[in-house]
């Protein structure tokens, strides 16, 4: 086994800021324990607020531009942004001479391919796919389009491939892949949730539902709002970034149904604040209608499911074969078809058995559904150099 305190540098490339991806933060925590330095290269689209380990450095390329603003920029601006990101990665690669380069998703993988050409520094390449990219959904000749096409041709250069869901493997051409493959579900970290006290020893006087994540279609938000409008003892909080037009439609619906004191739509907050917010609620909404490959394979990839459980919240998930295969064995996870009758039945059952259900959720997180447990094989591979 290699010495854990040897000069080991890991260079991580992630196009959006890592604080937008909680599982990436968990990986950084774990990797910081087996490396001397973690160098994270990202674009300058978020002001950092996370408490990173002392041996982690965040380097952002370019001037600050929010993700929403960058999406409306021209193709040429996006090309220049990618080149700035890649130049910074190349400079850091030459300076720190990393043992591993970790590329998160297809655009950083394209940057890593360029590093292979120009860095003159040999390194092992780890590709973690967070979201499957589909060429047909990309604008032709965009950075994402080039990156997705490049991804398929570059697998023979990848030493380690990880992704959160086994069902997504078929989306990749692994005919020329000779490296190691691991599945790392997007579970939360005991290190960060260990202090989270569910504080649900008593059944609630009213049931507070919570949705955290990207506010858009496919999550059953309208159906739940309609249900809340007919139930005096149920409230609903929606929190996260979102599609502006869709969020405005939800707000108009809340006003139209006179629910401003029962339905609350909040802007995104830093990830570490979500723990406290989650603990103030009693039931998590984790509906993903299978409208695309992301949602239809998200039983292990949806971190919100398990972040709810980590705080002792039962979960409503979409009644679909894929989700049932992973979640039906848990007494705190409830398959829901978004009908009024099913929502009413399950909310009443959860209310009546809340203490037992909440305790089971927290217990399953601590014993099984945590990031440390599923990342352990990858950690051993990195230390031992074998699967």
Phi, psi and omega in degrees: 000141176289151178290127183295337183260013175292170181290092182240120178242135177241125179257121182250131179246118178220126191287315170270157185300140181301336181288353171275352185230089183309320178298331176293320176298321177296319178296320178299316177304312183292317182292330180296341181276346183238009180229153174287322182217140170244117179253116183254123177254126181217170171277160183273076182233011176202140174279122185298141176221000183278148177273090183280153172302156188296334183264021178251130176243134177253123178240118182254136182267140175077177176285159182294128173216125181295159179301317181298319179293320182295328180296334182266000180284166183288166177299320181295322177297318181293324175298314180296323179297318178296319180294322176297316178301315183290320178298318178297316178298320180295318179296317179292325179295316179293325183285315188262344179049065186291150172286320179235142166245125180254122179250121179264109179075178197289325182292311173300330176294322175297320176297320179296326177297320177293322176301320178301324182285321194245347188284332185061014178244115179292138177210160174267142187250128177244122178250118173250122179263116180271317179228127178293130178261135179245121184304320182297338181269357184266147172289129185301136179071012172281167177302316179298322179295311178299318183295319181293319177294322180292325182306313184294330183272356191247002185295337179288352178258359185267129180270328183220128180236125179229151176202161189277347186221130180296329181297343181273353183302321182295348179280356184239144177272100185258017182301324182257008182279125182241008182270200181256146183236132176226148172259126179237093178303152183276059179278154175285170187258133174300324180305323182264335182255001184298329180273357181287114178261113183304325176054037180242048182287338181242147177298138183289150176287331174220156185260119182255112179274150181223134165241124174236133182144193180288127183274103181202184181290162176092003182248005177073021185293319180295318181297319180291321177300317178297319178298316180299326181295342181251005182229113187294333187258016179237133175237170188214125175247131177242124185221134177148176172287169180187173174289121189302316181295318180293318179300318178297323177295320177296317180298321177295322178296319179298317179294316183298326180268005178057051184244021185297340177263002182232337180237125186236122179251115187242149175291164178298148176235161175306145188305321185293338178281343182294332180299311179298319180294317181299320182294343178278357182243176187235344185210128182259136177263119181230050181279128172229098174295136186285064183273347177206178184295330179296310184286327183283352180232031191260010183300323176259346185267346180273101183295334183296327179306313188272339172290324173300309183300323181299333178260013176082019180264130167294166189227139169259124178237164184289134183284092186214150184303318182298313182289322179298325182300328182260330192250346186294339181281350183265129183288350180260000182248129188235121177286128186227136179262007177071012172284153180301318183298317181291319177300316180296314181299312185286322178297320178294317179297315179299317180301314184290333185239032192297315184301314180295315183293316181297317179296322180295322180296312180296322180294316179296324176297310185293328186265330189227313194263052180236154186294322181304319183293313185282340179274345184305317178298324178292319178301316179293323177298317181295326180281322186263341180076021178208152181282000000 
